[in-house]
């Protein structure tokens, strides 16, 4: 088990649930725009977000951002130790740095002392593109072994200045290399691990690469917090992360959506209908399994473990719950009626549980 690290009240490691992280793509100096995006991330299920701090204006903006954010905010720092110190002073819940390029041991100690005084952990961020050239040459290229060594060397720099409130990330854009590296790192230390496939790509390819890399590690019990890195709206990162965790039974809550792949028996435009329903129910705050099936004959039975489902037939749909048919719906109004039934069932479930 990894050690527990407190990030603004959210505990990473120590047997706690795997936490979802994302990163704002707004200008941090745009306080209102950043806060608006943070609230959207929070509503989607994000536990922690990260913002870039490229200048003093951004560091100072953290005071208002962190005081109004519903989730902890991590400051992403490159090279300048002064920005790390100011981010800590202005409310950051965690600082992300590469200890090897922050300005030397004396500067690193100043950052570490500031964070220690305020109870702020430091995330050691290493990726396949930041490995020291000597290590790359020594191992004949980038590999799991030199990525792990690079991260451990960075951790030692912090330990040498008496700091051990640490989270580690060692990402690659290759899912296979990511898996191999985190497997090594999980055996080499007990610090919490932030897992992700960096630069994974746009929504389609990025989700696939992330599901492979993150999912394989989580299935082995490796990883305390995750980020799905996508080129696009960071809210999509959160939805994808939730889906990965729910697929492994590591998180409950929210809608679990199931739909069949269609076949020659399908007599309704199921692809369009399934996409529309998924879009309309994705953000609903109900712990429900929802199915949309293309066959009225087999659909209710195949999806009997769903709380509620819709099965297509010729010119009509069947509404069912736990495999039991409730009633028929007209094709023209089936989507609207079904979404409303999902809402009703969700509210009823909430009422019973409370």
N, C-alpha and C positions, 0 to 999 in steps of 0.2 A: 504494500500500500504506500502511496506517495504521502508526503507530509502535507499538512493543511496550510494554505496561504489565504489571507483575508484581503480581498480586493473590494474596498468600499462596502463591506458588509456581505458580499458574496464570497463564499468559501470555495476555493478550488482545491481539489485533492482531498486526502484524508477520508476517502470513502464517500464523499458527497456526490450528488448527481453531476453528470457531465453538463457543463455550462456552455451556452451558445454565445459566441461573440461575432461582431461585425465591425466594419470600419466606415465612418462617414466619408463621403466623397465631396462634401461641401468645403468651402473655405472656412477655416476655423474662426477667422476674424469676422465672418458673417454670423454673428451670434444667433440671430433669430432664425436664419436659414438652417443653421446647424441644429438648433433645438427642435425645430419642426421635424427634421429628419430623424433625430434621436427618438422623438415621440412615436413616429411611424415604426421605427425599429422595435421599440418597446411593445407597441400594440401587436406586432407580428410575433413576439415571443423572445426577443433578444434579451440576454442577461447582462451583457457588458459591451460597451462600444469603445472604439479607439478613434482619436482624431489626430491629424498631423499638426505638428508645431514647428513650422519652418522659420519663425521669426518671433520677436518679442511681442508684437501686437497679438499674435495668436496665443502666446503663453498667458498674456494678461486677460484675454477673452475667456480663459478657462474659469475665472472667478464666477462670472455670471452663468456660464454654461453648466458648470458642475453644481452650482447652487439650485438650478432649476431642472436639471436632468433627472428623470425617474430611474435611471440606471447608472452604475459607476462608469466613469470616463477615464480611459487610458490615454496618456500623452505619448505620441510617437516621435522620437527624437533621433536626428542623424547628426553626428559629429560634434555638435556644440554643447559642451557641458553646462554652459550658462542657461541654455534653454531648458535643460532637464531640471536644474535647480529652480528656475522660475515657474516651471510647470508644477513642480511639487508644492511650491509656495502658494500657487493660485488654485489649488484644489484637486489636482489629478489624483485618481485613486490608485494608479499604477503608472510606472514609467517604463517605456520600451526603448532599450538602447542596445548597441553592440559595444560592450565594454572595451573592445580592442581599438576602437577608432574614436573614442570620446575625448582624447587629449592627453593620455598618459595616466600613470598611477595616481599622481597628486590630484589631478582633476577628477578622476574616478572616485577617489576617496571623498572629495567634496560632495559629489552627487550622492554617494552611498550614505554619508553622514546626514545629509538633509533628509533623505528618504527614511533612514532609521529613526530619526528624531520624530518624524510625522507618522510612522507606522505604514509607510507606503512601500509595497513590494516592487521589485524590478524584474521585468521580463527580458531575458537574454534572447535576442533575436538573431539567428544565424540562418542563412539559406544557401543553396548550392552555388549562387553567384557571388557570395562574399567570402569564400574559402581562401585563406592565404595562399599565394602563388607557390610558396615553398612546399606547402602540404599537397597541393595539386600535383606538383612535379614529383614529390616523393612517392606518391601513390599511383602515379601515371594517369591522372585524371580525377574527376570528382567521383567519390564513392561514399558508401555508408560509413566506412571506417574513418575517412578524414573529415567528413561532416560531423561525426560524433566527437572526434578529437578536438575539432575547432570549437564546438559548443562547450565541451568540458574545459578547454583552455580559457574560454571567456568566463565561465563560471568561476574558475580558480582566481581570475583577476579580482572578482568581487569578494570571494572568500578571503583573499589576501588583504583586503581592506576591511575585514571583519563584518562582512555583510552576507547573510544567508537566507534572506526573505526573497526567494528567487522562484521564478517560473521560466521554463525553457521552451523555446520553439526552434525547430531545425527543419524547415520546409524545403521542398523541392517542387519543381513543376512536373516531375515524373512521379506518378503514383507508386511505382515499384520502388524507386529509390527512397521515397518518403517512408514507405512501409519498412524497408530494410533498416533505415537509419533510426527510426523510432524504436524498433525492436532492440537494437543495440543500446540505445540511450536508456530504455526502461530497465535494463539490467545493470547499467553503470551508475545510477544515482537514484535518489528518492524524491527529487524535486518534482512538483506538478508539471505535466507536459501539455503544452498548447499545440494541438494537432491540426494540420491542414495541408492541402496541396496548393502551393503558391502559384500565382499566375495561371490558374487553371483554364481560363478562357471565358468565352461568352456563355450564356445560359445553358445551351444544349450540351456542348462539350464539357464545360466546367462542372456541371452537376454530375455527369458521368464519372469524370476523373476524381472528383471529390468523394463521391459515393464509394468508389473502389478503394481509394487511399485511406480515407477516414473510416469507412465502414469496416475494412479488414482489421484495422488496429483496434477499434472499439470492440469488435467481436472477440478479440484476444484479451480484452481488459486493459488495453493501453490507451491512455488519453484522459485528461481531466477537464479539458475545455477545447472547443473546436471552432474553427471558422471555415466556411465555404467561401473561397475567394472567386468572385465572378466579375467580369467586365460588364457592369450594368447597375441597376438599382440595388443598393445593398439590402433592401427589404427582401429581395429574392434570395439572397444568401441565407437569411434567417429561415424562410420557408423551407429551403432545401436542407438546412441543418436539422430543423425539426423533423423532417421526413426521414432523414438518416437515423436519428435517435429513436423515433417511433418504430421504424422497421426492425430495430434491434431490441425493442421493448425496454429502452433506456429512458423513455419519457412518455408520459401519458398526458392527456388533455389536448384539446383542439380536435379538429376534424381529421379522421383517417378516411381517405377517399379511395374507393376501389371501383374499377370499371373493366369490363371484359374486352378482349381484343377485336371482337366482331368476327363474323364468318358469313358464309353464304346463306344462313338461315335468318340473318338480320333483316328486318323489314321496316326499320325506322332509321333516320339519319343519326345514328348513335354517336358518331365521332363529334359532330357539332353539338349535340345535346350534352354529352359528357363534359366537353370543354366548357360549355356555358354554365352548367351546374357547378363544376369544380371552381370556376372563377367566382361565382356568387356565394359559395359557402366556405371558401378557404379561410377567411378571417373570422368565422363565427367562433365564439368562445365556449363551445360545447364539446364534451368528451364523447364523441359519437363515431361509430364506423358507418359510413354511408356508401352504398353500392349503386351503380348504374349499369344494368345488364341489358344485353341486346335480344335475349330470347325469353319470351313469356312462358315457355314450356319448362325450361331448365333453370332460368335465372333465379327465381326465388329459392330453389333448393340449393343451388351452387353458392348462393350468398346468404345462407341461413344464419351465419354467425354475425351478420351485419345488423345494427340496430334498426336501420331503415333502408329501403331500397326501391328502385324503380326498374321495371322490366318492360322492354318494348314488345309489342305485338302488332298485328296488322291494324292500322288506323287507331290504335289505342295503347295505353300503358297500364301496367298493374303496379299499384302501390303495395309494398309488403313490409312487415316488421318481423325480424327474427325468422324469416322464411315463410311466415303466414300471410296470405293475401288479405289485404284490408278492403280495397275497392279498386274499381277501374277509373282511369283518368282519361279525359279527352286529349287527343294528340295536340290540339291547338293551345291548350292551357296547361299541359302536363308539367312543364318546367316551372312555371310560376307556382302552381299548386304544390309541387314537390318541395321546392325551396321553403315554402311556408310551413309544410309539414315537418321539415327538418327543424325549423325554428321552434315550432310548438313542442316537439319531442325533446329538444334540448332544454327548453325552459322547464318542462315537466320533470326532467331528470335532475336539473339543478334544484328545483323545489323539494323533491324527495330527499336529495342528499343533504340539504340544509336543515 
